[in-house]
Structure formats: C-alpha cells, structure tokens
C-alpha cells in the first residue's frame, strides 16, 4: 500500500488540486510516478532496458551512480518551483518520501555520507533555506545515515543553472565550489551521496564529484528528486 504524504492540515493536492488530506494524493502518485528504467550512471529515464545509456558510455560522468524519483515534468516541475522559490517547505517531506520509495536496489543499504548541493550565502539569505539540505536531512534521518550541511561550500553566487544555455553551464561553475578545510580528512575513504532537487545536465554534480574525489572520497553518488528527461524523450 502506498504511503500517505500528509500535509500539516487538510487542503488541496499539489498535483491535481483536488481536496485531499495528503499534500500529494494517491491518484497523482500512481499517475505521475510511472515505473521507468533509468540509466544507473546519469538517471535518464528510458523505455529500453540497456544497462548504461549511450551518452554515459561515450562520456562517463565523474560521479559513479545516480538515482531519481521522477522526471522533471508535469506536475513535478511546478511543485519544485513552488518548493524552491515560493517557500513551499511543506513539500519537502513528500519529495523525500517519494525519493525513498523509488530508491532502486542498486543503491544498497550500507551507510553513506549524505551531503546537500550547497547554495551561496547570498542565495540562502534570499531564499531563507537550502532546498537540497531540506531533502538531505530528511533522507539521512529516515535512513540513519550521517549528513552535514556545511562540508561543501559555494563560495560565490552564480546564475541558476537551468536559466543558462547548455554551453555556459560548465563555465558557470568554474571555481565556485569548495570543501570546508577542516572536513577534508572526514571525506577520505567515504562513499558520498550528493542530494539535490533536480539534475539537468549533471554539470553541478560533475564539479562536486571531482572536488570530493580529489579529497579522497571512495565513490560519489547522486540522489535527486527529479531528473530532466533526455531532449528526444518527448517528456519535456
């Protein structure tokens, strides 16, 4: 039986707008979280059952594995915008629960260090919270895995990745991430999981994976709520 995604008070489902006790109703979960094969490296959804997608075979990402609960499509795209930019913190529990329910067996059960993708101080002051940490701390609590909000730093603000054309996304991240100096020894030999709300091109995760592996991380996985579909998937 599906888990209820309860709001703090009865209201409207964020997906379909129907009156429901759940923040995301059972019907929307069944309708908009379809069973979908995903590439184990980049989490792109596919109707084929190929082990690794062609793009990852040609140019493997710097992270070792990734997992996503849903595609970045209706109704999740609108709900993510509400979560990030309109103080929709009541959605965090629902998103984290969906991430847990859709965690594939390949993720394993052994403890990993969970780290949120960092925001700059300016962006946190503007938004009031880091949406990645809101997801990461809930996942860590439910799994009893260690998690830290301040191991990874974003040293200065940059434009939102999703607002930039593909060719600018890598250069937009040059030199903006750092690892807190006092925490470097705690990364060595660790299996690390990076948590974020959305992965689009993977440029952010590649930059962070490179940083963590240089610090001695044994592996770096990526765990996101939503994954942007491949351009030719028809899901945009």
N, C-alpha and C positions, 0 to 999 in steps of 0.2 A: 504494500500500500504506500502511496506517495506521502511524503512528509508534508504537513501543513506549513505554509510560510505565513506565520501570523503577523499581523500589524499590531501596533500598540492599541489600536481601537478599531472597531468595525468601520469599514469605509468602502472605497471603490478599488477594484482590482487595477493595478497599474498597467496591465496589458490590454484588457478588453473594456474596462470602465464599468463593469457590472458590479452591483452591490455584493460584497463578499467579506467574510471575516479575515480572509488571507490577503496579504499585500500583493501576492501574485496567485491567482486562483488555480485550482487543479486543472481546469479545462485549458488554460493558457499554457501550463507546463506541458501537458500532453500534446497540444497543438504546435507549440513553438520550440520544443526541445526534442526534435526528432533524433532517432538513432542514426548516427553518422560515423563512418570510418574517417579517421584523421591520421595524417602523417605523424609518426612518433617524434620526428625532429622539429617540425615547424607548426604542427596542429592545424594545417589547412585541411578542411573537410573535403571528402571525395566520395563518389559513389563506387569507385573501384576499391579493391582490397589490396592494392600494392603496398608493400611494407613501408617503403620510403618514397616520397614523391620525386618526380623528375628534377624539380628545381633544387631540392636538397642533395640529390645525387650529383648534380652538376656543381653546385656551390654550397657545401655544407655550412650551416650556421655555426657560430662559435660556441653556442650553448649545445648541450648534449641531448636534450629532450624537451618536449613542451606538451602541455595539456590545456584544453579549453572546454568550457561547459556548453557554449552556444556560439553561433555565428553572429557577427555584428550586423544585424538585420532587424526588421520589424519583429516584435515591439521593443527588442532589447536596446537598439540604438537610441531611441527616445528616452528609455528609462536610465541608460547610462548618462546621458546628458543631464537629466534631472538629478541624478546622484552626484555628479561632479560639480555642476555649475549652479544648481538651484537648491543646495542644502538638502538633498534627498537622502539623508543618512538612514532613514527608515528602510531603505532598500538594501543596506549592507548585509543584514542577516540573511535575507532571501538570496542574494547573489552568492554569499559564502556557502549556504546550504546547497545551492544548485551545483557549485563547483565540487563540493564533497560528493554529492550523489552521482555526478558524472565523472568521477575520478576513475581512470582505467586501471585494470590490474597491473599494467606495466609500471605504474608509479610506485608500486611496492608499499610495504608497511613500515620499513625501517625509518627511524627518526632522521629528519633532515633539518638543517638550519634554514628558517624562512626569513627572507629579507624583502621588504617592500621596495619598489622602484621609488627613489627619492624625488621630492619636489624642492625647488629653491625656497629659501626663506621668504622671498617676496611673494611667491605663488601661494605659500601656506598662509601668509598674512591676508592675502586677498581672498582666498577660498575658505579659510578657517580650519582646514583639515587636509590631510593627505589621503585621498581615496584608496590608494594602494595599501596604506597601513591599516585602514579600516577593514579591508578584506583580510590582510595578512594576520592581524592579531586574532581575528575570529577563527580563521583556519587553524592557527597554531594552538589556540585554546582547545578546540574540539579534538585535535589530533595529539595533543600533549607534546608538541614539538617546540623547540626553542625558537624565539623570534625576537628581533631587535629593530627598533625604528631608526636608530642613529648610526648603524655601521656604515651605510652608504650615504654619501652626500652629493647634492647637486650644488656646485659652487656658485653658479650664476643663472639667472633666468634666461630662457630661450623661448621662441615661439612654439606653440603647440605643434607637435609632430604631424598631426592629422590635417593641419592647416597648410602644410607645405607640399610642393610637388616632390615626387619620388627622388629626383636627382639632388635635392637640397637636404634631405633628411639625415644623411650621414654626416655631412659637413656641419649641420646644425648642432651636432652633439660632440664635436671635437673639443676635448679638454674640459668638459663640463661636469664630469663625474669624478669622485674621489672616494677613497676608503679612509675612514677615520683612523689616524695613525695608531692610536692605542689599541685598535681592534685587529690589526693586521695579523698578529700571531694567532688569533682565535679563528681565522679563516682557514689556516693551513690544514690540509687533510680533510676538510669538511665537504659533505655533499650539500650544496646550497640550492635552494629553490627561490627564484625571484617571482614576486607576485605583483600583478598589475590588473587594471580593469579591462584593458583592451590591448591586443597586439595587432599592429597593422603590417608594417614591412619587416619588423624584427630589428631595426637599426638600434633602437634603445637597448634591447636585450643583448644584442651583439656587443655593444660598447661596455655594458656592465659585466657580461660574461668574460670579456677579455681582461677587464680590471681584476675580477675575482680570481681568474686562473693565474694571472701574474702574481697574485698574493698567495698562491698555493692551494686554492680550492681543488678538491679531488674531482668534482663534477659540478656542473651548473645546469639546473633545470628551470623551466619557465612555466608558470601556472597563471593563467588569465581567465577572467570570466568570459570574455568574448574574443573571437578571432575574426578579423576581416577576411571574407571569402576571397578566393583567387579571382582575378578580373574576369576570367572566362567561365565562372561557375554559374552565373545567372542569378546569384543570391543578393547582389547589391541592391 
